[in-house]
Amino acid sequence: MARRHHYKRRTKQPAYEIDVTTFLNLMVVLVPFLLITAVFSRLTIVELNLPSSAGGPTNMDEGFTPEVIVREAGIEITNGRQVIASIPNKEEDYDLETLSDYIIELKRTYPAQDSASVLMEAQIPYDYLIQVMDIVRAVEVPIEKEDGEEFAEGEPQFELVALFSDVSVGDAP
């Protein structure tokens, strides 16, 4: 008598294959699409500081630090203690060209100074903070050729020149 096994012999199940052709087709379409539609941009980070609570330099040896205060009635430029210039609004808007001219003159007067403060009243729109910061930080100066010739396009080229690159922001007093 033959002995029967009490367990059933397992039959080999066929190995399943993973079909990745659909996934590869998706990748073939998706990768070029993402590469073509990607926006190649350069992120620029501006480091800002909060102004000191003293509101200006503690002694005269530290130098002149301009403060640009944007108020509803206009723009004031102070030295931390007193107002040295006041630029009233021009036709319901801020006179940013006059501010730019005055900031350039301040930089010519104090060429070693790199820090400035921009102070805003609470109700002033955020866009003006950005515009005033841009004016305080740098200015575009037309580039002239050495021999006085014009550029090939006929339009002057501009160079960005740093004014007060270390900008502090805060609330106006």
GROMACS elastic network, one bead per residue, 0.5 to 0.9 nm:
[ bonds ]
;  ai    aj funct       b0    kb
    4     7     6  0.87613   500
    5     8     6  0.72480   500
    5     9     6  0.85833   500
    7    10     6  0.87921   500
    8    11     6  0.89952   500
   10    13     6  0.85963   500
   12    15     6  0.87249   500
   13    16     6  0.88191   500
   19    22     6  0.73218   500
   19    23     6  0.83775   500
   20    23     6  0.51648   500
   20    24     6  0.61127   500
   20    25     6  0.85442   500
   21    24     6  0.50072   500
   21    25     6  0.60276   500
   21    26     6  0.85554   500
   22    25     6  0.50833   500
   22    26     6  0.63057   500
   22    27     6  0.87710   500
   23    26     6  0.50605   500
   23    27     6  0.63149   500
   23    28     6  0.86932   500
   24    28     6  0.60783   500
   24    29     6  0.86744   500
   25    28     6  0.50985   500
   25    29     6  0.64659   500
   25    30     6  0.85658   500
   26    29     6  0.53453   500
   26    30     6  0.58989   500
   26    31     6  0.84748   500
   27    31     6  0.57015   500
   27    32     6  0.85130   500
   28    31     6  0.59878   500
   28    32     6  0.70695   500
   28    33     6  0.89772   500
   29    32     6  0.60791   500
   29    33     6  0.63984   500
   29    34     6  0.89183   500
   30    33     6  0.50981   500
   30    34     6  0.61140   500
   30    35     6  0.85909   500
   31    34     6  0.52510   500
   31    35     6  0.61802   500
   31    36     6  0.86360   500
   32    35     6  0.50070   500
   32    36     6  0.60145   500
   32    37     6  0.85075   500
   33    36     6  0.52595   500
   33    37     6  0.61371   500
   33    38     6  0.84117   500
   34    37     6  0.52616   500
   34    38     6  0.57952   500
   35    38     6  0.53201   500
   35    39     6  0.86987   500
   36    39     6  0.83467   500
   47   166     6  0.79070   500
   47   167     6  0.79264   500
   47   168     6  0.88158   500
   48   166     6  0.72941   500
   48   167     6  0.58207   500
   48   168     6  0.54146   500
   48   169     6  0.67779   500
   49    52     6  0.89822   500
   49   117     6  0.86988   500
   49   166     6  0.78881   500
   49   167     6  0.65630   500
   49   169     6  0.63346   500
   49   170     6  0.86092   500
   50    53     6  0.88806   500
   50   117     6  0.84082   500
   50   167     6  0.86892   500
   50   168     6  0.51366   500
   50   169     6  0.55113   500
   50   170     6  0.60513   500
   51    54     6  0.83522   500
   51    55     6  0.71012   500
   51    56     6  0.84143   500
   51   116     6  0.89117   500
   51   117     6  0.65834   500
   51   118     6  0.87202   500
   51   119     6  0.88058   500
   51   167     6  0.88775   500
   51   168     6  0.54095   500
   51   169     6  0.63837   500
   51   170     6  0.63856   500
   52    55     6  0.58826   500
   52    56     6  0.72234   500
   52    57     6  0.88125   500
   52   168     6  0.89650   500
   53    56     6  0.81524   500
   54    57     6  0.74344   500
   54    58     6  0.73556   500
   54    80     6  0.84799   500
   55    58     6  0.87576   500
   55    67     6  0.88010   500
   55    79     6  0.89454   500
   55    80     6  0.53390   500
   55    81     6  0.74835   500
   56    59     6  0.88330   500
   56    64     6  0.84681   500
   56    65     6  0.67917   500
   56    66     6  0.84948   500
   56    67     6  0.83710   500
   56    79     6  0.69624   500
   56    81     6  0.69329   500
   57    60     6  0.70019   500
   57    61     6  0.85134   500
   57    62     6  0.62055   500
   57    63     6  0.71748   500
   57    64     6  0.74277   500
   57    65     6  0.70613   500
   57    79     6  0.87549   500
   57    80     6  0.72677   500
   58    61     6  0.85909   500
   58    62     6  0.75157   500
   59    62     6  0.60817   500
   59    63     6  0.79671   500
   60    63     6  0.57418   500
   60    64     6  0.77941   500
   61    64     6  0.88565   500
   62    65     6  0.85694   500
   63   110     6  0.86051   500
   63   113     6  0.74491   500
   64    79     6  0.65595   500
   64    80     6  0.86343   500
   64   110     6  0.74474   500
   64   113     6  0.71322   500
   65    78     6  0.85183   500
   65    79     6  0.59478   500
   65    80     6  0.71867   500
   65   113     6  0.71913   500
   65   114     6  0.83647   500
   65   115     6  0.63018   500
   65   116     6  0.55493   500
   65   117     6  0.76241   500
   66    77     6  0.67005   500
   66    78     6  0.58650   500
   66    80     6  0.70218   500
   66   103     6  0.88524   500
   66   106     6  0.82260   500
   66   115     6  0.76953   500
   66   116     6  0.51002   500
   66   117     6  0.64105   500
   66   118     6  0.86629   500
   67    76     6  0.80446   500
   67    77     6  0.55796   500
   67    78     6  0.50973   500
   67    79     6  0.60269   500
   67    80     6  0.64063   500
   67   116     6  0.58315   500
   67   118     6  0.58406   500
   67   119     6  0.70907   500
   68    75     6  0.69251   500
   68    76     6  0.58407   500
   68    78     6  0.65636   500
   68    79     6  0.89514   500
   68   116     6  0.77545   500
   68   117     6  0.61010   500
   68   119     6  0.60716   500
   68   120     6  0.84005   500
   68   132     6  0.82663   500
   68   136     6  0.84443   500
   69    74     6  0.85575   500
   69    75     6  0.57064   500
   69    76     6  0.50394   500
   69    77     6  0.61857   500
   69    78     6  0.76834   500
   69   117     6  0.81933   500
   69   118     6  0.59589   500
   69   120     6  0.57800   500
   69   121     6  0.78931   500
   69   171     6  0.86814   500
   69   172     6  0.61745   500
   69   173     6  0.86172   500
   70    73     6  0.83188   500
   70    74     6  0.63075   500
   70    76     6  0.64843   500
   70    77     6  0.87971   500
   70    94     6  0.88625   500
   70   118     6  0.76216   500
   70   119     6  0.62199   500
   70   121     6  0.64462   500
   70   124     6  0.77546   500
   70   128     6  0.83645   500
   70   129     6  0.81821   500
   70   132     6  0.84375   500
   70   172     6  0.74729   500
   71    74     6  0.52468   500
   71    75     6  0.58000   500
   71    76     6  0.75329   500
   71   119     6  0.86954   500
   71   120     6  0.64792   500
   71   121     6  0.56301   500
   71   122     6  0.89454   500
   71   123     6  0.88545   500
   71   124     6  0.73615   500
   71   172     6  0.78052   500
   72    75     6  0.80851   500
   72    89     6  0.84577   500
   72   121     6  0.73845   500
   72   123     6  0.79111   500
   72   124     6  0.68364   500
   73    87     6  0.89294   500
   73    88     6  0.63730   500
   73    89     6  0.62406   500
   73    94     6  0.86911   500
   74    86     6  0.72798   500
   74    87     6  0.57148   500
   74    90     6  0.85467   500
   74    93     6  0.84154   500
   74    94     6  0.63115   500
   74    95     6  0.80163   500
   75    85     6  0.83871   500
   75    86     6  0.59005   500
   75    87     6  0.50373   500
   75    88     6  0.63397   500
   75    89     6  0.75995   500
   75    94     6  0.73508   500
   75    95     6  0.81405   500
   75    96     6  0.89099   500
   75    99     6  0.79275   500
   76    83     6  0.66130   500
   76    84     6  0.77145   500
   76    85     6  0.58073   500
   76    87     6  0.61473   500
   76    88     6  0.83751   500
   77    80     6  0.89476   500
   77    82     6  0.86746   500
   77    83     6  0.58951   500
   77    84     6  0.57933   500
   77    85     6  0.50850   500
   77    86     6  0.62955   500
   77    87     6  0.82311   500
   77    99     6  0.88185   500
   78    81     6  0.67411   500
   78    82     6  0.54917   500
   78    84     6  0.51619   500
   78    85     6  0.68642   500
   78    86     6  0.87700   500
   79    82     6  0.59724   500
   79    83     6  0.67829   500
   79    84     6  0.68768   500
   80    83     6  0.80159   500
   83    86     6  0.72248   500
   85   102     6  0.86222   500
   87    90     6  0.87872   500
   87    94     6  0.81713   500
   87    95     6  0.69401   500
   87    96     6  0.89099   500
   87    98     6  0.73597   500
   87    99     6  0.72026   500
   88    94     6  0.72963   500
   88    95     6  0.71652   500
   89    92     6  0.59427   500
   89    93     6  0.53682   500
   89    95     6  0.57798   500
   90    93     6  0.53461   500
   90    94     6  0.59057   500
   90    95     6  0.55981   500
   91    94     6  0.80775   500
   91    95     6  0.87845   500
   93    96     6  0.87516   500
   94    97     6  0.87994   500
   94    99     6  0.89151   500
   94   128     6  0.85613   500
   95    98     6  0.57168   500
   95    99     6  0.65596   500
   95   100     6  0.89306   500
   96   100     6  0.60664   500
   96   101     6  0.86409   500
   96   131     6  0.81910   500
   96   132     6  0.74406   500
   96   135     6  0.78648   500
   97   100     6  0.50329   500
   97   101     6  0.62952   500
   97   102     6  0.86584   500
   97   135     6  0.89059   500
   98   101     6  0.50844   500
   98   102     6  0.61660   500
   98   103     6  0.85989   500
   99   102     6  0.51125   500
   99   103     6  0.60890   500
   99   104     6  0.85893   500
   99   132     6  0.83895   500
   99   135     6  0.77105   500
   99   136     6  0.86399   500
  100   103     6  0.51488   500
  100   104     6  0.61977   500
  100   105     6  0.86775   500
  100   132     6  0.87394   500
  100   135     6  0.57878   500
  100   136     6  0.73574   500
  100   139     6  0.77091   500
  101   104     6  0.52060   500
  101   105     6  0.63592   500
  101   106     6  0.87864   500
  102   105     6  0.50566   500
  102   106     6  0.62389   500
  102   107     6  0.87102   500
  103   107     6  0.62383   500
  103   108     6  0.86601   500
  103   135     6  0.77653   500
  103   136     6  0.65137   500
  103   163     6  0.78670   500
  103   164     6  0.87312   500
  104   107     6  0.51107   500
  104   108     6  0.62725   500
  104   109     6  0.86735   500
  104   136     6  0.85874   500
  104   139     6  0.80008   500
  104   163     6  0.71864   500
  105   108     6  0.50232   500
  105   109     6  0.61903   500
  105   110     6  0.85944   500
  106   109     6  0.50205   500
  106   110     6  0.60096   500
  106   111     6  0.80681   500
  107   110     6  0.50026   500
  107   111     6  0.51216   500
  107   112     6  0.81119   500
  107   113     6  0.73575   500
  107   114     6  0.86331   500
  107   163     6  0.61844   500
  107   164     6  0.75177   500
  108   111     6  0.54508   500
  110   113     6  0.56646   500
  110   114     6  0.88949   500
  111   114     6  0.79199   500
  111   163     6  0.84161   500
  113   116     6  0.83207   500
  113   163     6  0.86234   500
  113   164     6  0.69903   500
  114   137     6  0.89955   500
  114   162     6  0.88824   500
  114   163     6  0.69628   500
  114   165     6  0.55944   500
  114   166     6  0.57269   500
  114   167     6  0.83298   500
  115   163     6  0.89385   500
  115   164     6  0.52913   500
  115   165     6  0.63098   500
  115   167     6  0.57470   500
  115   168     6  0.75865   500
  116   136     6  0.75859   500
  116   137     6  0.86098   500
  116   164     6  0.59954   500
  116   165     6  0.78546   500
  116   166     6  0.63595   500
  116   167     6  0.51059   500
  116   168     6  0.62406   500
  116   169     6  0.87814   500
  117   133     6  0.88976   500
  117   136     6  0.87948   500
  117   166     6  0.84155   500
  117   167     6  0.55516   500
  117   169     6  0.56853   500
  117   170     6  0.76341   500
  118   129     6  0.77042   500
  118   132     6  0.75297   500
  118   133     6  0.68586   500
  118   136     6  0.82825   500
  118   167     6  0.70492   500
  118   168     6  0.61036   500
  118   170     6  0.65408   500
  118   171     6  0.83837   500
  118   172     6  0.83943   500
  119   129     6  0.84314   500
  119   168     6  0.82346   500
  119   169     6  0.56862   500
  119   171     6  0.50350   500
  119   173     6  0.79967   500
  120   123     6  0.83372   500
  120   124     6  0.67377   500
  120   128     6  0.89610   500
  120   129     6  0.72230   500
  120   169     6  0.79570   500
  120   170     6  0.65052   500
  120   171     6  0.50050   500
  120   173     6  0.85556   500
  121   124     6  0.57978   500
  121   170     6  0.89146   500
  121   171     6  0.58894   500
  121   172     6  0.50628   500
  121   173     6  0.78831   500
  122   125     6  0.83539   500
  122   171     6  0.69393   500
  122   172     6  0.78273   500
  124   127     6  0.85024   500
  124   128     6  0.71826   500
  124   129     6  0.81041   500
  125   128     6  0.58920   500
  125   129     6  0.73424   500
  126   129     6  0.52268   500
  126   130     6  0.67584   500
  126   131     6  0.89622   500
  127   130     6  0.52669   500
  127   131     6  0.63327   500
  127   132     6  0.87167   500
  128   132     6  0.59833   500
  128   133     6  0.83373   500
  129   132     6  0.53025   500
  129   133     6  0.60225   500
  129   134     6  0.85713   500
  129   169     6  0.86997   500
  130   133     6  0.51003   500
  130   134     6  0.61379   500
  130   135     6  0.87039   500
  131   134     6  0.51743   500
  131   135     6  0.63794   500
  131   136     6  0.87831   500
  132   135     6  0.50862   500
  132   136     6  0.61898   500
  132   137     6  0.85880   500
  133   136     6  0.50916   500
  133   137     6  0.59987   500
  133   138     6  0.86228   500
  133   167     6  0.73507   500
  133   169     6  0.86798   500
  134   137     6  0.52140   500
  134   138     6  0.61447   500
  134   139     6  0.79117   500
  135   138     6  0.57445   500
  135   139     6  0.63217   500
  135   163     6  0.85139   500
  136   139     6  0.79490   500
  136   162     6  0.86839   500
  136   163     6  0.64779   500
  136   164     6  0.58732   500
  136   165     6  0.76934   500
  136   167     6  0.77836   500
  137   161     6  0.86570   500
  137   162     6  0.59362   500
  137   163     6  0.52465   500
  137   166     6  0.75378   500
  137   167     6  0.70755   500
  138   160     6  0.63847   500
  138   161     6  0.54082   500
  138   164     6  0.70355   500
  138   165     6  0.72858   500
  139   159     6  0.81546   500
  139   160     6  0.56415   500
  139   161     6  0.53613   500
  139   162     6  0.65700   500
  139   163     6  0.70502   500
  140   158     6  0.57586   500
  140   159     6  0.53851   500
  140   161     6  0.61828   500
  140   162     6  0.89307   500
  141   157     6  0.84334   500
  141   158     6  0.53266   500
  141   159     6  0.52464   500
  141   160     6  0.63493   500
  141   161     6  0.68887   500
  142   156     6  0.62505   500
  142   157     6  0.56505   500
  142   159     6  0.61586   500
  142   160     6  0.88710   500
  143   156     6  0.68050   500
  143   157     6  0.54416   500
  143   158     6  0.54014   500
  143   159     6  0.62516   500
  144   147     6  0.83751   500
  144   148     6  0.65640   500
  144   149     6  0.78068   500
  144   150     6  0.76879   500
  144   151     6  0.85700   500
  144   156     6  0.76546   500
  144   157     6  0.78162   500
  144   158     6  0.89092   500
  145   148     6  0.52509   500
  145   149     6  0.59327   500
  145   150     6  0.70790   500
  145   151     6  0.78542   500
  146   149     6  0.76589   500
  150   153     6  0.81791   500
  150   154     6  0.61564   500
  150   155     6  0.77229   500
  150   156     6  0.72446   500
  151   154     6  0.53963   500
  151   155     6  0.66232   500
  151   156     6  0.65187   500
  151   157     6  0.75842   500
  152   155     6  0.78772   500
  153   156     6  0.80090   500
  162   165     6  0.61883   500
  164   167     6  0.67697   500
